[in-house]
Structures are given as structure tokens and as C-alpha cells.
Amino acid sequence: MKGTILAVLLFTLFSNSFAINDTDVVYEFVNCTIRAMTSGIEGLVPPHNPLHIRNFNITAKILGLSYHIEITNNVLAHLVDVELRQVDVTTYTNPDALNIDYDIYWKVLNFTGDYAWSVEFLGAEIGGNGSYSIAFDHTDFTGLFNLTKPGQADKGIKTHLDDFTLNVSVKEVEVNITGAGPEWLTNEIVKDALYVVMNNIPASVGNALKENRFNEFWIGHPEKLTALNIIRQSLLRNGRRGFATLPNAAPQPDPVQEADKLIKTLELEIRSHEPAVLKSYCKFVVTTGNHFGIDTKSWSLRKPVHERYTVLKSVHIYKKHRVQYEKRTYFGFVQYSKLTGSTADTLLEYVERNLPEGVSLKATKVEVQQIPDHLKPS
């Protein structure tokens, strides 16, 4: 993520024609690049609003234990909500080079996703899964670029990012991880660890980004930067305020929106051993349907279902000495009529989340569908 954002400044250095001075070019390219990141450029830059991060696995062996963690569905939100607080450009002439002091700020950066973990020991395996949400509040990237500009091959001088530093500052970290033991304990441990890590980024991270991301990935493939420059010039000519694809790119088909399902009835069968609890919950479910503006009706069985169990009073007592246990199950029914599939899902999730202890719920949907073509009269 850092390499993608900081490449914004590197883009500015590969224009064939400069404006008034290098500082103007920097700000011009920063604005173009942020717009490119917002909508994406086909075949070059994926959309970053939000940014979908590829899945990855972590495997390790410690003290005979094999650990495996799989991180999926990773999304980074608010990446394009960036504020360029400072860009100071110093121009050198022997050789032609630029030194850029930058300050990039985000009010919030939010990572979300899912994970699954497993631990294997002596052939036995345990595991689980859950989701995570990590928010970095008031994140600030500062540092400098020191780059030898292109166009000096006749002097035997090669384009190269000579120095790059990265300093990260985060004021607060918010963590919410589910499915990993006691949530309050897990969240506090991860929160403290991330705060320490983010505020103590080692210099080796900047060196790795300089060589692997900038010199190898960007400067080593100038066609990526040339494509962005072509789009920038096209924007300046046409006066457009945004773009999404390269020139002459094939148009993307509009996404097909599926029609919402139609539910004729949604019937809830509610069971409980306590008639007072059942009555209260049925009243809550009916009131919820009325708040949604749905046709609602309810009823209950007049008598509970009795189940009796007769067992010996003691294994040491004669057969005629017995004791009898009885279990009574009370039933209530609530039926919703004429609602959409999305409304049914929302309503069902709400009543399930408020299900009391000792109460069971069974939901049955009756969906309305079109008659298949092979059954229609010709």
C-alpha cells in the first residue's frame, strides 16, 4: 500500500515537458494520479476506492506446532481520501536531479477482511475463522525522494532513485477481531502491537521500497509511467475532470442488476418451555413486522406438547418404585406476507439476533417465481 501511494510522487518525474517549474509539475501529476487511483486505469492501475488486496497465507512451525493462517476478502477503504500537506522540491543541475520532501496524510485508513486459522500437533488439528476490522486514525507519511532525472543517457547517467525515506506516524489504532478467543483481550493485544509497529517503521522498509517497488517495478518499466503521462496530456487537452480507462480502450458493459426476490409468506415457528417468554417474544416479532409495514398475523397452539419419561427411582430400588419427568413445549407462530427478499433477510436477521435463551426459531419462506418457459402455453 505504501508503495502505491508514494508512487504518486514518482509519477511526477517522468513528464517529457515541464510546466513553469518542477514544483508545478509535481502538483499537476499528483492530482492526475489521485484521480486515476479513484477510478482506475485499465491494464495499469486498479481502482483504489476501495482497494481490494489479494489473499495471502502465513505458515510457520514453532516448537513442534504447525500454524497456518489464511487472510481473505481484504479491503482497504478511504485510500484515495488523501491530503498532500507538503511537497518541497529542490532542483539540482549536476547531474539533473530532484529532491522532494513530502508529507502525505489520511484522516482514517480502514482495513477489513476475513481469516481462517489452524494448528496441527501430533496429527491432531484445531482451527477456526473470523473477521477483522482495523482502523488507523490520523496517519501521516513523511520523508524524501532523491532521484536522478531521465534524459541524461548521453552523459552516461542512468535514471535512478538514489535515496528514499519513510517515516510513519499514527495517533490511534482501532481493532475489532472476531473468532479468536476473548475479543476484548485479542483486540487490546493487536491494537497495542500495531500501534508500536506503525510508529516504529524501520529504515529497511524504505530501502526495500526503493529497490523493489520504485527502481525495479516503476523505473525498470517506463511504459507504465509513459502511459500515465499520455493520459495526463489527454486530460489537459480535453479539460476533463476524471478518467477510468486508457485511450481507445474497449468499453466496459454495464453490470446487470438482478431483480429482487418476491416472498409470498415468511412463517416463523417459535418454541419454548416457558409460556411467558414465548408470549413476550411473539409480541416482539409481531411489533417488528408492523414497524416494517408488513402484513403480520400470529397464532399459537391451545395446548402444549407433553413428553413424559418414566424411569426407575434408583437402580437399587425394586421395579415398582419409579419417578416420572414431564417436558412441555409451547408453540407460537408468526406469519409475514408480501415482502421482498432483501426485506425478508433483514427482518429475519433482526429477530434472530434478539432470540432469547431457551427459545428455538424455525423460518419457512414461500417464494413467488415466474412460470418456466417450458410450462407456458404455446
Secondary structure, 3 states (H helix, E strand, C coil): CHHHHHHHHHHCCCCCCCCCCHHHHHHHHHHHHHHHHHHCECCCECCCCCEEECCEEEEEEECCEEEEEEEEEEEEECCCCEEEEEEEEEEEECCEEEEEEEEEEEEEEEEEEEEEEEEEECCEEEEEEEEEEEEEEEEEEEEEEEEECCCCHHHCCCCEEEEECCEEEEEEEEEEECCCCCHHHHHHHHHHHHHHHHCCCCHHHHHHHHHHHHHHHHHCCHHHHHHHHHHHHHHHHHCCCCCCCCCCCCCCCCCCCCCCCEEEEEEEEEEECCHHHHHHHHHHHHHHHHHCCCEEEEEECCCCEEEEEEEECCCCCCCCCEEEEEEEEEEEEEEEEEEEHHHHHHHHHHHHHCCCCCEEEEEEEEEECCCCHHHCCC
